[in-house]
Amino acid sequence: MRRAFTLIELLVVVAIIALLMSLLMPALRGARDQGKMVRCLSNLRQIGGAQAIYFSEERDWFPFNRHDNEAGTQMHAVFFGGHPGRRVPGTTREWWGYAEPYNRNKPNERPFNRVLYPDLPDWDVQPDEPLYDIVRHVPVYECPGDQGMDGWSNVPDIAGFSSRYRYVGTSYVSNYLFVRYWAYDYFKPPTGRTPAWLSRANAYLREQINRDPSRFMIITEDPFLRSQFTYTPLRGVHRNFQPFVNLGSQGVGPGFARHNMLFLDGHAANMLADTSQGTWGRGWKSAGGNRKDDPRAWWNNPLDPDYRFRDITPLPRR
């Protein structure tokens, strides 16, 4: 005669299984997050390869702008690659870069696309065309951890933007803060004169290529650049964030987060960064700032090693 399990024995087994699952789930979640981070780094390395080809073809001239004007600065300074963006599903809402044809990129127009996706069309594909979704499949620009448009905390916002990639066209942004708040704000010309600010931005970048290419961050996940703007540590796309750090006898220090970054020399890395103190850290440098008169920005700080480039001679116009 076979002996059946008692209810107590079944409950003990269930409890043991539940305990094992509670122990294993964080590890499994961590492995999944680690896999996403590795895929993201792989994307950035591919973008780094496209960057090297672009620099070679354009003589180290980074695609910071589109039309030598403020709107163009925002478009190509930030969105160096990816698709043109799209509307919010079921609505007529559009993000600002897609709303006006003047700003909206053609599928092949974002500069690095010509290297990574050379077959994209050179016209403004409309929502009713069959190609509309096809040209928006450029997966190298999609971080698997990208979960929303709210760059301050990387959570889905109430408008229904499920990811930056889906609606803006890329999960990654260019390091454009020094272009916008130093080169453009300091050196934008009076109407009718030839702009020199873009030439100065690229002259500064040329110095970084020659002097500090392994530390100068050029492309990153959006929350890191937002943290540079606010000097506030923000949770990274991959959610590894310590809001406070115990400094022992010194008390509690500012938080740290890890962010994936692509550097001028083409390597990508997951970096630990405390961005509340400035725009430099161990192994990384962003040369950011959040306004023309920002006292922490390198162009206003005589103690910063880059201060000597504040009035750098612009490169010859091309």
C-alpha positions in Angstrom: 0.0 0.0 0.0 1.5 3.4 -1.1 1.7 6.1 1.4 0.3 9.5 0.3 1.8 12.9 1.1 0.2 14.6 4.0 -1.0 18.2 3.8 1.8 19.3 6.1 4.4 17.7 3.8 3.0 19.4 0.7 3.0 22.7 2.5 6.6 22.3 3.5 7.6 21.5 -0.1 5.7 24.5 -1.4 7.4 26.7 1.2 10.8 25.4 0.2 10.1 26.0 -3.5 8.8 29.5 -2.6 12.0 30.2 -0.6 14.2 29.0 -3.4 12.4 31.1 -5.9 12.7 34.2 -3.7 16.5 33.5 -3.6 16.8 32.9 -7.3 14.6 35.6 -8.7 17.0 38.5 -7.9 19.8 36.6 -9.5 17.7 35.8 -12.6 16.6 39.4 -12.8 20.2 40.6 -12.5 21.3 38.2 -15.2 18.5 39.6 -17.5 19.5 43.2 -16.8 23.1 42.3 -17.4 22.2 40.8 -20.7 20.4 44.1 -21.7 23.4 46.1 -20.7 25.7 43.9 -22.8 23.4 44.3 -25.8 23.3 48.1 -25.3 27.1 48.2 -25.2 27.2 46.2 -28.4 24.9 48.8 -30.0 27.2 51.6 -28.9 30.3 49.8 -30.3 28.6 49.4 -33.7 27.7 53.1 -33.5 31.3 53.8 -32.6 32.4 52.0 -35.8 30.0 54.2 -37.8 31.4 57.2 -36.0 35.0 56.3 -37.1 33.9 55.9 -40.7 32.1 59.2 -40.6 35.0 61.0 -39.0 37.3 59.6 -41.7 35.0 60.8 -44.5 34.4 64.2 -42.9 37.9 64.9 -41.6 36.9 64.7 -37.9 34.0 67.1 -38.3 31.2 65.9 -36.0 27.6 66.3 -37.3 26.6 68.8 -34.6 24.0 70.6 -36.6 21.8 70.6 -39.7 21.3 74.2 -40.9 23.7 76.3 -38.9 20.8 77.6 -36.8 19.3 76.9 -33.4 16.7 74.4 -34.6 19.4 72.5 -36.5 21.6 72.5 -33.5 19.0 70.7 -31.5 18.3 68.2 -34.3 21.6 66.9 -35.5 23.5 67.8 -32.3 21.3 65.3 -30.4 20.1 62.9 -33.0 23.1 61.8 -35.0 21.4 58.5 -36.1 18.1 56.6 -35.8 14.7 57.0 -37.5 12.7 60.2 -37.9 10.4 59.6 -34.9 6.6 59.2 -35.0 3.3 60.2 -33.6 1.7 59.0 -30.4 -0.6 56.0 -31.4 -4.3 56.8 -31.7 -3.7 60.6 -31.4 -2.4 63.5 -33.5 0.3 64.3 -30.9 3.8 64.5 -32.2 7.1 65.2 -30.5 8.5 68.6 -31.5 11.2 67.2 -33.8 8.6 65.3 -35.9 5.9 68.0 -35.9 7.5 70.3 -38.4 8.8 69.0 -41.7 11.6 71.6 -41.4 12.9 69.8 -38.4 11.9 66.3 -39.3 14.8 64.2 -40.6 14.3 62.1 -43.7 15.1 58.4 -43.0 18.6 58.6 -44.5 19.4 62.1 -43.3 20.6 61.4 -39.7 24.4 61.4 -40.3 25.5 58.0 -39.1 22.6 56.2 -40.9 24.5 56.4 -44.2 27.0 54.0 -42.7 24.8 51.7 -40.7 21.6 51.8 -42.8 22.7 53.0 -46.3 19.5 51.8 -48.0 17.1 54.1 -46.2 15.0 56.4 -48.5 15.8 60.0 -49.0 12.3 61.4 -48.8 9.9 62.2 -45.9 7.9 58.9 -45.6 4.4 59.7 -44.6 2.3 57.7 -42.1 0.0 56.3 -44.8 2.9 54.9 -46.8 3.9 51.2 -46.5 7.5 52.1 -45.7 6.5 54.2 -42.7 7.2 51.4 -40.2 9.8 49.7 -42.2 12.2 52.7 -42.2 11.7 52.9 -38.4 13.3 49.5 -37.8 16.9 50.5 -37.1 17.6 48.3 -34.1 21.2 49.3 -33.5 19.8 52.6 -32.0 17.5 50.8 -29.6 18.7 50.1 -26.1 16.9 47.1 -24.6 16.5 48.9 -21.3 14.8 52.0 -22.9 11.4 52.2 -21.2 10.2 55.7 -21.6 10.5 59.3 -22.8 11.0 60.7 -19.3 14.7 61.2 -19.4 14.8 62.4 -15.8 14.0 59.0 -14.4 13.5 56.7 -17.4 9.9 55.7 -16.7 7.0 55.7 -19.2 5.3 59.1 -19.2 1.5 59.6 -19.2 1.4 60.5 -22.9 2.0 56.9 -23.9 5.6 57.1 -25.1 6.7 53.5 -24.5 10.4 54.3 -25.4 12.6 57.0 -26.6 13.6 54.9 -29.5 10.1 54.3 -30.7 9.1 58.0 -30.8 12.3 60.0 -31.0 14.1 57.5 -33.2 17.0 56.6 -30.9 17.7 55.6 -27.3 21.0 57.4 -27.4 22.0 61.1 -27.5 25.0 63.0 -28.5 27.1 65.0 -26.1 25.9 68.3 -27.4 25.8 70.4 -24.2 29.2 72.1 -24.8 28.0 72.8 -28.4 24.7 74.4 -27.3 25.8 76.3 -24.3 29.4 77.3 -25.2 29.9 77.3 -28.9 26.5 78.4 -29.9 25.6 80.8 -27.1 29.1 82.4 -27.0 29.8 82.6 -30.7 26.5 82.7 -32.6 26.9 85.6 -35.1 24.7 88.6 -35.8 22.2 88.0 -38.6 23.8 87.9 -42.0 27.3 87.0 -40.9 28.9 83.6 -41.5 28.5 81.4 -38.4 31.8 80.5 -36.6 30.3 78.6 -33.6 30.1 75.3 -35.4 33.7 75.6 -36.5 34.7 76.4 -32.8 32.8 73.3 -31.6 34.7 71.1 -34.0 38.0 72.8 -33.2 37.4 71.9 -29.5 36.4 68.4 -30.5 39.6 68.1 -32.6 41.6 68.9 -29.4 39.8 66.1 -27.6 40.4 63.6 -30.4 44.1 64.4 -30.2 44.5 64.7 -26.4 41.8 62.7 -24.6 39.9 60.4 -27.0 39.6 57.5 -24.5 37.9 59.7 -21.8 35.8 62.1 -23.8 32.3 60.8 -23.9 30.5 61.6 -27.2 27.3 59.4 -27.1 25.4 58.0 -24.2 22.1 57.0 -22.8 19.8 59.9 -22.2 19.6 59.9 -18.4 23.3 60.5 -18.1 23.2 63.6 -20.3 20.2 64.8 -18.3 22.3 64.3 -15.1 25.0 66.5 -16.6 22.5 69.3 -17.2 21.2 69.2 -13.6 24.3 68.0 -11.8 22.0 65.5 -10.2 22.8 61.7 -10.1 20.0 60.0 -12.1 19.1 56.4 -12.3 20.6 54.8 -15.4 18.7 53.1 -18.1 19.8 49.8 -16.6 18.5 50.8 -13.2 21.7 50.4 -11.2 21.6 53.4 -9.0 22.7 54.2 -5.4 20.9 57.3 -4.2 23.3 57.7 -1.3 26.8 56.5 -0.5 28.1 55.9 3.1 31.3 57.8 3.4 32.0 56.6 6.9 33.2 59.4 9.2 32.5 61.9 6.4 28.8 61.1 6.6 26.6 60.4 3.5 27.8 61.5 0.1 25.9 62.0 -3.2 24.6 59.1 -5.2 26.2 57.3 -8.1 24.7 55.6 -11.1 26.2 53.4 -13.9 25.7 54.5 -17.5 26.8 53.1 -20.8 28.9 55.6 -22.8 30.7 55.7 -26.2 34.0 57.5 -26.3 35.8 59.4 -29.1 38.3 56.5 -29.6 35.4 54.2 -30.4 35.3 52.1 -27.2 32.1 51.7 -25.2 32.0 51.1 -21.4 29.6 51.0 -18.5 30.9 53.7 -16.2 30.2 54.6 -12.5 29.5 58.3 -12.4 28.8 60.9 -9.7 27.5 63.8 -11.8 26.5 66.0 -8.9 30.0 67.4 -8.7 30.7 68.3 -12.3 31.4 67.0 -15.7 34.5 64.9 -15.0 35.0 61.5 -13.3 37.3 58.6 -13.2 37.6 57.3 -16.7 35.1 59.8 -18.3 34.8 63.4 -19.3 31.7 65.1 -20.8 32.6 68.8 -21.0 29.0 69.7 -20.3 27.3 72.6 -18.7 23.7 73.8 -18.6 23.9 77.5 -19.6 26.3 80.1 -21.0 27.2 81.4 -17.5 27.2 78.1 -15.7 30.1 78.5 -13.2 30.8 74.7 -13.2 31.3 74.5 -16.9 34.8 74.3 -18.2 34.5 77.5 -20.2 33.9 79.5 -17.0 36.3 77.7 -14.7 40.0 78.8 -14.9 41.0 75.7 -12.9 39.6 73.3 -15.6 42.3 72.0 -17.9 40.1 72.7 -20.9 39.6 76.4 -19.9 42.5 77.3 -22.4 40.2 76.3 -25.2 37.4 78.8 -24.3 38.4 81.2 -27.1 39.8 78.5 -29.4 40.4 79.5 -33.0 37.6 78.1 -35.3 38.5 75.6 -37.9 38.4 76.8 -41.5 34.9 76.8 -43.0 34.2 73.8 -45.2 
